[in-house]
Amino acid sequence: MDAPLALYRRYRPETFAEVIGQAHVTDPLRHALAANRVNHAYLFSGPRGCGKTTSARILARALNCEKAPIADPCGECQSCRDLARGGPGSIDVIEIDAASHGGVDDARDLRERAFFAPVSSRYKVYIIDEAHMVSPQGFNALLKLVEEPPPHLKFIFATTEPDKVIGTIRSRTHHYPFRLVPPKALGDYLMQLCEAEGVTLAPTALPLVVRAGQGSVRDTLSVLDQLLGGAGPDGVTYDLAVQLLGYTPDSLLDEAIDAFAAGDGSTVFGVVDKVIETGQDPRRFAEDLLQRLRDLVIVAAVPDALDKGLLDVPGDRAERLVTQANGFGPSELTRAADIVNAALMEFRGATAPRLLLELMCARILVPGADNSTQGFQARLDRVERRLHMDGGAPEASPAAVHPPAVQPAPAPQPTPAPQPTPAPQPVAAPVQAERVEPAPPVQAEPAPSAPPVAQRPAPVAEPEPERAAPAAPAAPQVEEPAGTLTIADVRRLWPEILDRIRDMRRFAWIMLSQNAQVMALDGQVLTIALVNAGARDSFINSGSADYVQKALHQVLGVTWRIEAIVDPGTRPGVVDDYDDGSSRPAAAPTSSAPSTPPVAVPDSVRQAMREQHSPQTREDPDASADRNDPVVDHEVLDPELLLSRELGAQVIDEHPAD
C-alpha cells in the first residue's frame, strides 16, 4: 500500500475560492479572468508557503479552461483535469525552477521555444518559480520576450524576494504581493482538515500548531502532518504538541509568572533549574515567556481583549491570564517584556545560556536596582497596587469619620500673635496649635453627611474659598490609604512634591526647597521643620501650607494637616532614609542652601523673588497671600532684603567676587 501524500499536497487548492488569507490577490484575479482583461505577465511575491505557486497554477488552469473567460476553472474539461490536483499536467503549462535554470543559456533556450504555438490549449504559460535566482544576464535575455510576447504566451513569476527581480522586468508585469495568513483563519482551516482526516485536535494544541507555522500554510500543514502521524487514540493532545514542538508547558510559565508577581526569587530560579534539567532550550523558554508577557500586557491594557478577539486562547487559560495580569502594574509588565526581549538578543551565540537566563530573571525580580525610568515606574506600580489594596478595605468609610475628632485643636486660635517673638527656641507645641488654623476647613468638610456640607461654604468662603474647595471631595477616598504611608515614603517622593508646588507657586517652592525638611508623620498630620522662626513665620503667613496640601494630594492622594515647627538642625534636601532610620542627603531638584546663616542664594532664586513680588505680578491671584508681608509694600524690592526677611538669615552672593 502506498503511503499517503503530505497534507500540503493532498489539500492544495484547485480554485481561487479555496485559497485562504489572500483575498486581496484572488478577488482581483477572478474579476480580471471573468472580464477577459488578463495581462501577459504577472509577478507573485510573498513569504514562503503562502500560495504563490498554487495561485499561479490556478491562474494557468483558468486561462486554458474550455469555458474561459471564467473566474474559476470548471474542473470538467480536459485541460482542467490535466492541471488538477494529482493530474498528469499539461505540456502547454511549463514550470521552471529558476534556482537551477537561471543562467543566460536557460533563458535563451526558453526564448527559442516560446515562439512555438501551444499544442492543445489556448495559451502557453511559463511559471518561473524562485524568480529572484535568475541572473541579471538571464533577465536581460528574457527582457524583449517579456516586453512584447506573442499572443499565445503568458509569464507568471513567483518569488520571495521581489527586490532582486530587475526593474525592467518588474515594470512589465502586474505585481501581486501575498501575505502571511492570519492566525484565526489558519486555525479554522486546520480544524476543517482535522475533521476531514477524522482526527481530534485539542483546542489547547491548536495555538501551538499555528504558532509553529508562523503564518505559512505549507509550514503549518507540515507541522500538523507530523502531529497527526504521532497521534494516539486521543488525537493530537496538548502534551503531544508541547513535546514534539519543544514549547514550554503552560504550567511552567504559570509558575514563573506567579513567582515574578510575588517577587519570589526561590520559585523563579527553581523554574530555571527545571528548564535546564529537563533539557529544554533556554532561548525557547525566554521566547515563550515573552509571548506570555505580551498576552498579559494586552489583557492589562484592554480588559475586554478576549471578547474582542485580540487574544485567541481557550476559556480556562483566559481566566488565568486575567488573574495574572492583575498581579502586575502596567509598567512592571512592559519593563519585564523589555528585559526578556533584550536577553533574547544576547542568547545568540551565548556560551552560558543558563547564566543569561538567570541574570534575566534577576533583573525582572529586582526593580529597585534599576535606576532607569522603567525601574522607577515599576516600583511606583507596586506602591500604588499596595495602596489600592489597602484602600479597598471595608473599614474605609468608618475611618473617614475620625478626622472631626481633631476639630477641638483650633481652640488655641486666640494665641497666634505671640508665636513670632520666641525666635531662638523651638516651641513645638504652640506652633503646632497655631498651624492647625487652616486645617479645619480641609479636614472637617468631608466628615459630615451631605446636608451639613451644603451649609459650610458660606463661612469657609471668607478666609480662602478657592483653595479649600478642591481638597474637600478627596478626603473620604484617601483616609484609609494614608495610614499605610510612612515618613520614608514621603521623603522619597518629596522632590516630586516640590515640583508640583513650584508649578503652583514659586515662593512656596523657594521657601521649602531652601529652608524646610520633612520631619515627622503622625497619623493625618505631617510636620515640616524650618531652619528658623523667620522662615516658619513666612511659611505660615504666606499660606504655603495649602499648596503643600494640594501637592500631597496630587502625588500621594492624601489629605493631611500641615504643621510647621522650628528646628535649627534642619537639613534641607534630605529625602531618603537608611534601613536603620537615619537620614542621608540626596539630590534635590533645586540647589540646596545651608541651614544656618549666612545663606548663599543662587541668581535664579533672586530672579524668581523679583518676578514673584514685582508690581506687575502683584495683582496675580496667586500672589494674594503675599500682601500681608510688609516687605512687599516697597516700591523697589531689594532681593537681598526680601530674602533676608523671608529666610530669617543673612543673604550673601552665591559667587562672591575675588
BAVOKOL-369109 format. One record per residue: x, y, z of N, C-alpha, C in turn. Coordinates in steps of 0.05 Angstrom, whole numbers, plus 5000, padded with zeros to 4 digits. Example, Ala and Ser with C-alpha at 12.3 -4.5 7.8 and 13.67 -1.06 7.14 Angstrom:
2
526448865156524649105156526449345156/525749555142527349795143525850015157/
! end
This chain:
658
501749765000500050005000501850255000/501250444982502850684980502150875004/504251005013503851195035502351445024/500751565040499151795031501052035026/500152215009501652455004501652635028/503552825029503553025050501053185050/500353295073497853445075497853685055/500053825053500054065036499853995007/500253744999499853654972496953544968/496053404988493353294986491153504986/491753725001489653935004490554194990/492054174968492854414953490354524939/489754784942487354894930487354864899/484954824888484554804859483155034847/481955204864480655454855481455684873/481055924863481756154879479956174904/477656064903475856064926476955904949/478655704944479755534965482355654977/483455854965485855984976485056155000/486356115023485556255047487456485052/486456695063488056925073489257095051/488457065026489657225004487457344987/485357434999483057554984483957794969/485957944979486858184965488158114938/488857864934490057774908488057624892/486657434904484957254889482557404877/481357594892479057734882479657894857/481758064856482358204831482958014808/484357794813484957604792482357474781/480557414798477957294788476457494771/476457754780475057954764476357984737/479057984737480458014711479957774692/479857534703479257294687476357304676/474557384693471757394684471357604663/472757824664472458044645474358014621/475957804621477857754599479857984596/480758094619482758304619485358204632/486457994621488757864632491257984620/493258034637495758144627497557914617/499657994603501457794591503557694611/503957834634506057754653505157844681/505557664701504857714728507257654746/507457794768509457754788508157704815/508357464826507257394852509557394872/509357544893511457554913510257524941/511957434960510957404987512657195002/512057155027513556955043513056675032/514756485041514456215032511956085043/510855915026508555755035505955905038/505656135024503156285027501356275002/502156104982500356054959501156184933/503656254929504456384904504356184881/505755964884505755764862503055644858/501555594879498855484877497055674861/497255934867495556124853496456144823/499056114818499956114790498755884775/498655644787497455414774494455454769/493155564789490255614786489755814763/491456024762491256224740491656094713/493655924711494155784685491855594678/490755474698488455284694486055434684/485555674696483255834688483655954660/486156024653486656134626486055934604/486755684609486455474589483855314591/482155394609479555254612477855294586/476455084578474855104554472555294556/471755354581469555534586470455824590/473055874586474056144591472756344571/472556594578473456714604471656644627/472856554649471456454673473156514697/471856594719473356664743474856434756/473556194757474755954768474555734747/476655564746476555344726474255164731/473155054710470754884712471354614725/473754514721474454254732473454014717/472154064693470953844678472353804651/473354014639474653994613477353844616/478453774593480953614593483253774605/483354034598485554194609485354224639/482954254649482654284678483354014692/482653794680483253534692486253484692/487653564670490553524669491953694690/490953934696492354104715491154084743/489353894747488153854774490153734793/489353724818490953604839491353304833/493853224830494352944824494152874794/493653074777493453034748496153004735/496152914709498752874696500153134687/498753354687499953604678499453654649/500153894640499653964612502354054600/502653974574505054044560505254344554/503054474556502954764549503354934574/503454814598504054964622506654864633/508755034632511454944638512355094664/513154934684514155034709517255014708/518555234714521555244713522455334741/524355184752525555254777528055424771/527755684776529955864769532455824785/532255684808534555634824536555464809/535555284791537355114776537355174746/535655364738535455434709535355734706/537255874719537156164719539356294703/540856134688543056244673542156364646/544056484633543356614607542756404586/544056174587543455964568540655854571/539755824596536955734600534955944590/535656194594533856404584533756404554/535956354540535956354511534356114501/534655884514533055644506530055694509/529355824531526455884536525556074514/527156264507526356464487525856334459/527456134453527155994427524655824426/523955694449521655524449519055674452/519155914463516756064469515156144445/516456164422515056254398513356034385/513755784393512155564383509355584395/507355524379504555544388503955314408/501955354426501255144445500154894430/500454664442499654414429496654374430/495454394454492554334456491054544472/492354744481491054944498490955214485/489655404497489355664486492055824489/493255794513495755944518497955754526/500355844521502755714532503655884556/503655764579504155904604506855814616/508556004622511155944636510856044665/511155854683511155914712514055894721/515356124727518156134735518256174765/518755954779518955964809521656054818/521756174842524256284853525556474832/523956654822524956824800527257004809/527657054834529857224843532557084839/532556824833535056674828536056704799/534356814782535256864754537457074754/539557024739541757204738540957454722/542357674727541757914711542057874681/543957704673544257644644541857484634/540857304651538457154643536057334640/535657524659533357704657533757884632/536157964626536558134602535957984577/536557714577535857554554532857524550/531357534572528457504570527057774567/528557984569527258244571525458304546/526458264522524958324498522558144495/522857894504520657704502518457774521/519157854546517157934565515858194558/517358364545516158624537514158604514/514758444494513058404471512758114465/511257964481510957674475508957624453/509057394441506957314421504257294435/502057304421499357304433498757054450/500056824444499356584458501056534483/502756724490504756684512504056844537/504256714560503756844586506056764605/506956964621509056924641507956974669/508756794688508056824716510556784732/511557004744513956984761513156964790/514356784805513856744833516456774848/516556944869519056994883518457074912/520357014929520257114957521757374960/523257454940524857704942524457864916/522258014915521658164890523758384884/525258474905527158684900529558584883/529958324882532158214866531358174837/528858204831527958194803528558474791/529958484769530858734758528458914751/528859174753526559354750525359344722/526859294702525759284675523759054671/524158834686522258614686519858684703/520358794727518058854745516159054732/517259244717515559454706513759344683/514359104673512758994652510858774662/510458754688508758554700506658694718/504558534724502758614745503658484771/504258644791505458544815503258494836/503058254847501158184868502758084893/502758244914504258154938502457974956/503457734962502057554980502957615009/501257535028501857585056501657325072/502757345097502357115115499457095124/498556855128495756805135495256875164/493157025171492557095199492056835215/492856845241492556605258489656495260/487756675261484956575264484056425239/484656545216483856405191485356135188/487856135196489455895194488455685214/487655765238486555575257483955455248/482155615237479655495227480255295204/482155365187482855185165483954915176/485554925196486654685208484454505220/482554635233480354475245478754335223/478354465200477054335178478554095167/481154125165482853895156482753665175/482853725201482753515221480053365220/477953515216475353375212475353205188/476553305166476653135141478352895145/480452915162482252685167481152505189/479052595203477952425224479652415249/481252625255483052625278482152865295/482252815322481553025341483953205347/483553465345485653655352484753815376/486353785398485553925423485654225420/483654365431483654665428486154795439/487354675460489754795472492154745454/492054535438494354475420494254635394/491854725386491654875361493355125360/493355305382495055535380498055475377/498855245388501755175385502355105356/500554965343500954895315501055145298/499155325302499055575287501555735292/502455755317504855905323507355785310/507455515309509755385297509955445267/507555465254507555525225508255805218/508055995238508756275234507356405209/504856325205503256445183503656325156/505456135153505755995128503955745127/502355725107500455505105501955245101/503955235084505454995079506954905104/508255085118509755015142507754915164/505455045166503554965186502454685180/501854625155500854365148503054145152/505554215148507754025154507853965183/507554165200507554115229505153945237/502754015226500353855233500653565223/501853535199502353265189504053105208/506053225219507753085238506253005263/504553185273503053125297500952915292/499652925268497652715261499052445259/501452435249502852185247503552065274/504052235294504652125320502352125340/499952185331497652205349496751925356/495751895381494651645390491651635388/490351465403487351445402485951705410/487251865427486052115436486552345417/487852305395488352515375490852675383/490852915373493153095379492553245405/493953175426493553295452495553515457/495053665478496853885485499653785492/499753565508502353465517503953365493/502653245473504053145450505153385434/503553595431504553825416506853965430/506753985457508854115471511453955469/511253695471513653525470514953525442/513253505421514353485394515353755384/513953965391514754235381516754375399/517154275423519254385440518354635455/515854685458514954925472514954885502/514955105517514855085546512055025555/511654835573508854785583507655025597/505055055595503655275607504055275638/504155035649504455015678507055145688/509155105672511755225680511655525676/510455615655510155905651508456035673/506255905680504556005702506056025728/507755825733509355825758511256065758/512556105735514456325733513156605735/510856635722509456895723508456955751/507256755764506356795792508656865810/510956745806513256805823514257085818/514257175793515157445787513257645800/510657595799508657775811509057795841/509757565854510057565883512857635892/514757675872517557725879518857495893/518057255886519157005898521456905882/523856985890526256905875526856615877/526156485899526656205902525156035881/522556105877520955965857521956025829/522656275823523556345796526056185789/528056175807530456025800530055725801/527955645815527155365813526055295786/524555475774523555435747525855425727/527755595730530155595713531555325715/531755225739533054965742531554735728/528854755730527254555716527654565686/527754815675528254845646530854715638/532854755653535554635646535554335650/534454245672534553955679532853785660/530753905649529053745631530053765602/532353905597533453915571532154115552/530654305562529354495545531354715537/530854845515532555055505531955315521/533955425534533455675549532455905531/533355915507532356125489529456085483/528555835479525755775474524055855498/525155795522523655875546523356175547/525456325540525256615540523256715520/523256585496521256665476518456615485/517956385498515256325508514456515531/516456585548515856775569515157045558/516557125537515957385524513157375511/512457155500509757125488507657155510/508157025533506157045555506057335566/508357465569508257745578506757925558/507157865532505658015512502657985516/501657735521498857695527497957845551/499657855572498857995597498758295592/500558395576500558685570497958765556/497058595538494658655523492258635542/492158435559489958395578489858635597/492158725606492258945625491359205612/492159245586491459495572488559495562/487559255554484859225543483459015559/481959085579480658885596478858695580/477558785559475758615543477158505518/479858475520481358375496480458105488/479657935506478857665499476157665484/474357845492471757865479472157995451/474058175448474558295422476158125403/477157905412478657725395481557805392/482657985409485458055407487257825416/486157645432487657405441485957165434/487256965422485856715415486856495434/485556475457486356285477483856145487/484155895497481755755509480755905534/478255825542476955965563478455945590/479455695597480755665623483355825624/484755835601487255995601486656295601/484356375590483656655590483256755619/482056595636481656665664484356695678/486256515672488856535684490356785676/490056865651491357105641490257355656/487657365660486457595674487557605702/487657375716488657365743491557445745/493157345726495957415727496457705720/494957825702495258105695494658285719/492758205735492058365759494258365780/496158185778498358175797500658355789/500558495767502658675758501458945753/503259145753502559405743503259435714/502159625699502859655670505859695666/507159855683509959905679511659655685/510759495705512159245711512159055687/509859025675509658845652511358935629/511159185621512759275599515759265605/516459325629519359305636520259025635/518758835645519558545644519758455615/517858545598517958465570520458575556/521158825562523558945551526058795559/526158715584528458565594528758295580/526458155577526557895563527357935534/526258145521526858185493529858245489/530958405507533858465505535558215510/534558045529536057805534536057615510/533857615495533757435472535957505452/536657755449538757835431541457735441/541857715467544357625479544557315477/542357175474542556885473543856785448/544056945427545156855402548156815406/549056575402551856505405552856515434/551056505454551956515482553256255489/555356265505556756035514555655935541/554256105555553056025581550056105581/548355965567545556055565544156055592/544855865610543555855636544156105652/546656195651547356435665545856675655/545556695628544056925617541156915625/540056665627537256635635536856725664/538756645681538556725709538957025713/540757145698541157435700538657575691/537357475670534857595660532757585682/532457355695530457335717531157515740/533757545746534457715769533858005763/534158095738533458375732530458425734/528858225727525958265729525158275759/526558115776525758095804526558345820/528558485811529658705828529358965813/526959085813526559345800527959565816/528459515842529759715858532659775850/533959575837536659615827536759745800/534459795788534259925761533760215765/535760385758535460675762534160815738/533360655718532060775695529260865701/528061005682525261085685523360855688/523860635673522160405675522360275703/524860265714525160155741523660315761/523760585760522360745778519260705775/518360695751515460645746514660375757/516360175754515659905765515359915795/517260065808516960085837514560245845/513860455830511460605835508960445831/508960265811506660085807506159915832/508359815844508059645867506859805891/507860055894506760215916503860285911/503060355887500260415881498560175884/499559945876497859705879497459635909/499559675925499259625954497259825966/497460085959495560275969492760225960/492460125935489860065925488559835940/490159635946489059405962488359495990/489959666002489359756029486959946029/486660106008484460296006481860166001/481859915991479359775985478159636009/479459666033478459526056475659636064/473959466076471259566083471259766105/473559796120473559996141474060276131/474260316105474960576095472860786102/470260716100468260916105468160996134/468160816154468260906182470661066188/472961006176475461146182475161436175/473561496155473361776146471961946167/470661826187469261976207471162076229/473561956231475362026253476562306252/477062426228478262696228476762896244/474062896247472763106263473763106292/474862876301475862876328478163076332/479463156311481663346313480663636314/478063676310476963946308477364106334/477363986358477864156381480564296381/482464206364485164326363485064626358/483264736341483265026337482665196362/482165066385481565226409483665426416/486265366413488365566419488565786398/486665816380486866016358487266306369/486166386392486566656401489466726407/491366526407494166586414496066556391/495466656367497466636346499466866347/498867086360500567316359503267276373/503367146396505967126410507966946395/507066786375508866586363511266706349/511166926334513567016320515767116339/515167196364517267306381519367116390/518766876401520866706411522366566388/524066716374525466616351527566406359/529166446380531366256385530465986393/528465956411527765686420525565566403/525865306396523765166380521465086397/519365256398516965206413515165026397/515464776398513964586381511064586387/510264576412507464536419505864776410/506565026417504965256409504865276379/507065216365506965246336505065056324/504964806334503064616324500164706328/499764826351496964916356496265146337/498365306331497765536314497265446285/498865256276498665176248496265016241/494864926262492364776257490264966245/490865226246488865426239487665386211/489265346189487965306163487065026158/487664836177487064566171484064496174/482564596194479764516196478064536171/478364756155476664756130477264526112/479764426112480364206093479463936104/479863886130479263626141476363596150/475163826159472563796172470263786152/470663886127468463896108467563616100/469363426092468263176083467062996104/467663056130466762876151463762866154/462363086155459363066159458062946135/455462886138453862786116453263006096/451762936075451363126053450063386061/447863386078446563636085448363836099/450063746120451763946132453764066113/454763906093456764016075455564246060/453064236053451764456038451764716055/451864696082451664926099454365056104/456664916097459265006104460465226086/459765226060461265416042461065706050/458865796063458666076069460866176088/461366036112463466136129466266076118/466565866103469265786093470165976071/468266086056468966256033470566496040/470166596065471566846073474566816074/475666616089478666606090479966526064/478966316050480366226026478566036010/476666145994474765965981475965795960/477965905944478865755921480565515930/482065545952483965335959482765115975/480665175990479464966007477664785991/476464885969474464725954475664475941/477964485927478864245913479464015932/480364075956481063855974478763715987/476363835986474063726001473263445991/472863395965471863135957473962915959/476562985962478562775962478962645989/478062776011478662666037477462386042/474862336036473762076043475161846028/476461906004477561695988480361615998/481761786012484561736017485161696047/483061706064483561686093484961416099/483861206087484960936094487760896083/488360956056491060916046493061086061/492261326071494261496084495561356107/494161186121495361056144497560856136/497660776112499660586104502260716095/502360976091504761106083506461166108/509061176104510961246125512461496118/513961596137515561836133517661796111/518561546109520561476088519361506061/516861426057515461456031515161746024/514461916043514162196038516862326030/518962246044521562366038522562276010/521962026002522861935976521562095954/518962165958517462305937517462605942/519062705961519062985967519963155943/522063065927522763225903520363265884/518863055880516563085862514463265874/514063255900512163435913513063725910/515663775912516764045908516264145880/516563955860515964035832513064125829/511263985841508464065839507964335853/509364385875509064645889510164865872/512464815858513665015841511765095819/510264905808508264965787505965145797/505365115823503165265834503965535845/506365545859507265805870510265795875/511665965862514665955864515666035892/514266215906515166305932515166065952/512965915951512865685969514965475962/515465445936517565265928520365345938/520965605935523565705945523765665975/521665735989521765706018522265416027/520865226014521164946023523764826014/524564885990527064755979529564865993/529465116004531865226016531865216046/529565176059529465216088527864996103/526864796089524964616102525864326098/524964156116525463876115523063726127/522263506114520063346125521063216151/519763276173520663186199519262936209/516562936208515162706221512362686208/511262446210508562386201507162236223/505162366235503662256257500662236249/499861996239497061966230496562146207/494862346211494062526189495462796191/497662816206499063066210501863036200/502663196181505363196170506863446181/509063396195510563606208512963686190/513163946184515364046168517064226186/519664176187521464336203522764546186/522964796196524265016182526665106199/528565226185531165276198531065486220/529165676219529065876239526165986241/525766156260523066266265522166446242/524066606230523266776208522166616184/523566396178522566226156519866096163/519566016189517065896197514766096195/515266346204513066546202512366616173/514366636156513766686128512166456116/512866216123511365976113508465986121/507966066146505266066157503666296145/504866536146503366776138502766776108/504466656092504066656063502166436053/501166276071499266066063500465846047/503065806050504465596035503565316042/502465286066501565016075499364906057/497665096046495565006028496664886003/498865005993500064895968501364625974/502464595998503564336005501364126006/499064196017496864006018495963925990/495764125972494964055945496963875931/499563935935501563765922501563485934/501163455960500963185972498563035961/496363175957494063035946494562945917/495963115901496563035873498462805871/500562805888502662595886501962345901/500962375926500462145943497562075946/495762265938492962205940491962225969/493162395986492462416014491662706020/490262736042489563006052490463016081/492763136086493863156113493963446123/493863476149494363736161497363786161/498164036157500964116156501564276181/503664196196504564346219507464436214/508064676220510764786217512064836244/514564736247515964786272518764896265/520164986286522865096282524764886293/526764816276528864626284531464726272/533264846288535764946276537464726263/536964476270538464266258537364166232/535464306221534164216196536264226173/536164006157537963986134536263966109/535764196095534164186071535464006050/533763856035534763676014534963396023/534463336049534563056058531962926050/532062716033529562596022529462296026/531362166037531361876038532261786066/531861536072532561416097534361176092/536161126111537560876112535660666125/536460416123534760206134534560236164/536560356177536460386206534960626215/533760776197532161006204533561276203/536261276201537761526199537361646171/537961906169537462056144540062086129/539762126103542062176086541262386066/543062566057542362766037542162636010/540362745993540062645966539762885948/540062835921539963055902537063155900/536763405903534163535901533963675875/531463735866531163875840532264155840/532764275864533864545865536364535881/538064735878540464745894539864795923/541064635941540464665969542164885981/541065016002542465236015543265146043/545265256056545965186083543665246102/543465086123541265116142541865336162/544265436163544965646183546065886168/545766126179546766366166549766346164/550966486144549666626123548666446101/546666546085545366386064546366486037/547466296021548366355994546066305975/544966515963542566495946543366495917/542466295901543166295872541766535858/542866595835541766815819538966745810/538466485804535766405795533666465816/534466425841532566465863531966765866/534166925863533667215865531767315843/532167205819530467285797527567195802/527266955813524566855820523167035840/524767135860523567305880522767575868/524367675849523567925836520967885820/520767665805518367615790515967565808/516367435831514167375848512967625861/514667815869513768045884513968305868/514268295842514468535826511668665824/511568925818508969055816507268945794/508468825772506868725751505368475760/506468325778505168075786503668115812/503668355823502368385849499468345849/498168375825495268335823494668045817/496667875814496267585808494767465832/492667305827491267175849493167005866/495166875853496966705869498666865888/498967125882500667295899499067435921/496567365924494867505944495867445972/496967215976497867146003500267316011/501667445992503967595999503267886008/500767966005500068246012500368296041/500168086058500468126087503468156095/505268096077508068116083508968406080/510068526101510868816099512968866079/514568666071516668706051515568786024/513268676017512068715991511069005988/510869156010509869426008511969615995/514469535992516469705980515969735950/516369985940516070025912518369895897/520769915907523169795895524069575913/523969325904524569095920527469025918/528869015940531668925940531668625945/532768455927532568165932533968075957/536268215965537668135989535868196014/534668436014532868506036530468316037/529368256014526968076014527667796023/529867686013530567416021531467406050/532867616059533567626087531167626105/529067766097526567776112525167496112/525067376088523567126085525066896097/527666886094529266656104530166696133/529966936143530866976170533766946174/535367016154538266976155539667186138/542167216142543767406126544067286098/543867446077544067356050546667446038/548167256026550667326013550467235984/552267335967552267265939553266975935/552066835916552866555911555666545900/556466745884559166745873560567005882/561767015905562967265915565367345898/565767595896567967695879570667625891/572567585874575267525883576567765897/
! end
